[in-house]
Amino acid sequence: MSLFEKHQALIEKAVQAIAQRGYWSPFAEMPSPKAYGESAPAAGRAAFESYLGQRFELDQPGQSDWISPEVSPYGAPLGVSYPVCEAQALIDAAQAAMPGWQRLGARERVGLCAQAITELNARSFEIAHAVMLTTGQAWMMAFQAGGPHAQDRALEALAYAWQEQSRVPEQALWEKPQGKNAPIRMRKHFEIVGRGVALVIGCGTFPTWNTYPGLFAALATGNAVIVKPHPHAVLPAAITVRILRQLLAAQGQDPNLVSLCVPASPAATQSLATHPAVRSIDFTGGNAFGRWLLQHCAQAQVYAELAGLNHVLIDSTSAYQAMLDNLAFTLCLYSGQMCTTSQALLVPRGGIDTDQGPKSLEQVQTDLAAAIDRLLAKPEVACAVLGAIQSDETLARIAQAQSGQWGRVVRASQPLSHPEFPQARVHTPVLLACDAADESAYMQERFGPIAFVVSVPDTEAAVRLSERMVHEHGALTVGVYSTRQEVLHAVTEASWRAKVALSINLTGSVYVNQSAAYSDYHGTGGNPAANASYADSAFVANRFRVVQRRYHVE
Amino acid sequence: MSLFEKHQALIEKAVQAIAQRGYWSPFAEMPSPKAYGESAPAAGRAAFESYLGQRFELDQPGQSDWISPEVSPYGAPLGVSYPVCEAQALIDAAQAAMPGWQRLGARERVGLCAQAITELNARSFEIAHAVMLTTGQAWMMAFQAGGPHAQDRALEALAYAWQEQSRVPEQALWEKPQGKNAPIRMRKHFEIVGRGVALVIGCGTFPTWNTYPGLFAALATGNAVIVKPHPHAVLPAAITVRILRQLLAAQGQDPNLVSLCVPASPAATQSLATHPAVRSIDFTGGNAFGRWLLQHCAQAQVYAELAGLNHVLIDSTSAYQAMLDNLAFTLCLYSGQMCTTSQALLVPRGGIDTDQGPKSLEQVQTDLAAAIDRLLAKPEVACAVLGAIQSDETLARIAQAQSGQWGRVVRASQPLSHPEFPQARVHTPVLLACDAADESAYMQERFGPIAFVVSVPDTEAAVRLSERMVHEHGALTVGVYSTRQEVLHAVTEASWRAKVALSINLTGSVYVNQSAAYSDYHGTGGNPAANASYADSAFVANRFRVVQRRYHVE
């Protein structure tokens, strides 16, 4: 039985899921021994621990050195060394691996990718430890976002890749009538050919969730892939690449189709990204390097997710406390280090109407701060929600926010000590208050646990400000709270113009920063925060080309 | 009955056709009164003649002047004046028209586009006269390529646009199980939003065939379109735009959704193309402006068909005479002014094996020249095949080729007088002979009736040269003649690496320069001749974005 046949039901269900966009997942999101096997938790931890302080062998070409660039936000020693390989050697090997991968055909490429995803799923505990320790995510998020949710995004991209490729027939008989004469008959063959070597550049916060869509979209459409992880979050990518290389080899494919590149310098990454053989780049990260890639890598299709200014408009609510709790959770989850975390809350100067009567702007500020305090009251809960601060830059940014230079400090950030990792840099969010006119404060991304309550003249002004923020600076998420249909209507229309996903009156256990595979499009691809979406047809359709040949037949 | 319902069967057949890629067309390709109505030929001519010497009113915003830039290659006076409209006014009006078009929804947008295409079909005679007189195409080609074949390409792009949009559900219920608790339920809405104002820049040789795919792909996916025709071939685009504007108005849509822009200067075109509101550009034309667009219009998706070096490898044949006749027709058709015309014929220095015995290189040259002479022996046939020379630049290029500076003249170009148009610039092809080493001669596009027999050391060298030509300079078409399977195999594999469409042993009435809608992909989008293909999913999928909103439901 071929791998496609083995996974055909899974693939078909995924294709159905992206068409219906309801809830679906083949993967258990809870780290439960019942779902993953009784031995899975211990085996996963042991596998993770076996990497620590060791060289991570990948047997890749062009290796010149070892590098150990990771720094754990938990302060835990990792000490894993990764091969430094010459970019040209990786590219040459990738190119050499592509013809065999092309010959395999879309169907079996997709089958092999599906097999890889299920193998990744089985390794979710191991990968979760790697994600947690490198990114600073708390355990539950590391398991879910790093494991099954990332695998869902992989399978979603794979479903799109299969759908688009499966619609190209392998061959056709072209038979043109000629009146009373015999028809002209031609046989035509249509070969799906990958665009060329793909480079997938990961980020430091979600090293699998943001890497898998590009990786599997590129791979399934016939391309070799070089994975370039963030230097602080290499291990999750390295484990993934090793699983793929082993599977490829076991299936008679050239393992160099997928390789890991841990460059010794940013210049090495730039030279790799601009290499003429690199024909697509998937990137998640900051604006500076993202814009550089878009400007300098004209030889490649660039799929970029950059920074944005996510925000929430608060006009009125019929569930004041639930709204505050929902917002507090969003601001605290992974210390606001999600690309979908709201940074600005736009509140009318004159306050808002609620089920608890009118609330002044100041009251909203105070109540939100209190909601955060309440959420983080128990240290063990706080650590499980906040995780740790991923980078020194974010740490410095928290200090800058505390100084009051960007607005009045409504709620100050405090360091917390982590029960398991004494060196972990755990800090609660800082909540600032400023006026809509103080654009220098809030009108740029302040990545991390830093949020602004921005006072606006009124809701109409908030809608205009929101639209402008998305148009000019981009956003992955916008939220709105209102009991008035005309406000929801205006915000909806603004979201269409600005092209941003909108969450309305979230008061339950779904948060504006969450995006569910097969259902929520992550990024619209239509505003400056991202030029592509996870996932849609556009995310896969241009990763392959169709090369035809034709000849007369009798 | 809505327009979608009216055309549903047509649209579904087109969707089926692009999946099966056999022969199909809903439009009669012969200019026959039986198919188009007894009065159609005369009515079409009368409609065309009614434009001559007149102002072509379009009632567009921002009009400041009239311009009459066309020069007929047939030397016929046209004297049609077109509105010069301020680009900003067209863009403002286009943007204002988009929300209503978005609200109409994908289904009825596609229905209206299908209606437009059938109306264009009914006007094929009128459009054919406009195409013939502005481009220099002979009548039959002007009718077929300018009429039904262009409409086929329009319908093909529409089928892809419908297919991709129809897979995005309007809404979904997302219901996530919560064990013993009630599931979390969210309603999600998915709005298809056009990327933004589309600019479609036409060429001087195929003002409808190369314009309709981008026009209808952009329109159907929710975008306003500004059509910028080549200054020498405005009328076919103007008629098309008027038909669309009238249909839009009749259907209650803002006619400014589609407008014609005839800029007073190249600078005006550049400023339009770089306008931040222009979010997609379709371009067919030369490398200089094409590369400029790709470099300077980072705000837009650019779909570009540029110059290339089409060529044919001749290794051996079992039908020598038929091969020569087939090649001769390709070189003569529309005086080689097709983007798919072969420019170089790669022939081994030692000659080729044929069904008539071995033929030396010199013999092949002479026999090909004779085949051209034979095809053009009768003046009325010659004029019906050659048409007229579209531009002064091509005329000058013929003279330059005749000078011998690019190679020995095997067959000289002669001027012919046209029976109907005494001022027509009709010139037979010039055939040159040079060596593979003379790259300065043949290794750039020599647009027009100029072809090279390039002598190569052997077939293996021809395959290498072919692959390099496509890699470095691009090509839309490659042909090969060989009786040896290993040669066909090697050329096929080279075509995959270089990503170019291959025609094998064409000896009948299909020519390497012909590309049939719904079946042949025109351009692979994978080599420098074009970064997109007519048509595939990638041609439409990124012209729209999906904007979602979600909220809790009980």
Interface residues (C-beta under 8 A of the other chain):
Chain A: A19 Q20 R21 G22 Y23 P99 Q102 E164 R167 V168 P169 A172 L173 W174 E175 K176 P177 P183 I184 M186 K188 F190 E191 V193 R195 L294 Q295 A298 T492 E493 S495 W496 K499 V500 A501 L502 S503 I504 N505 L506 T507 G508 S509 V510 A516 S519 D520 Y521 T524 G525 G526 S533 D536 S537 A538 A541 N542 R545 V546 V547 Q548 R549 R550 Y551 H552
Chain B: A19 Q20 R21 G22 Y23 P99 Q102 E164 R167 V168 P169 A172 L173 W174 E175 K176 P177 I184 M186 K188 F190 E191 V193 R195 L294 Q295 A298 T492 E493 S495 W496 R497 K499 V500 A501 L502 S503 I504 N505 L506 T507 G508 S509 V510 A516 S519 D520 Y521 T524 G525 G526 S533 D536 S537 A538 A541 N542 R545 V546 V547 Q548 R549 R550 Y551 H552
